[in-house]
Amino acid sequence: MELLSDRKVIAISLNSENLTKEQLEEEKEKLEARFGLPVFDPLNECSSVAKEIEASTS
C-alpha cells in the first residue's frame, strides 16, 4: 500500500467472514508477526482499534 500512496500503513483490517474464532485469531497472529502491525476485524473490534493503533505508533 505504501507504494501506492504517500501514507504509512498503520494497521491491517481482516475480513472475518466464514472464519471461526480460532481461524481468525490464527490469521491475526500470522499477519501481526509478518508485518509488525496491529491486525483487527473491523466488524467486531472497532472499539479497540484506535487504542491498538495509537500504541503501535507511539
Protein Blocks (a to p, Z undefined) as FASTA:
>chain_A
ZZmpccdcfbdcddfehiafklmmmmmmmmmmmnopacddfklmmmmmmmmmmmmmZZ
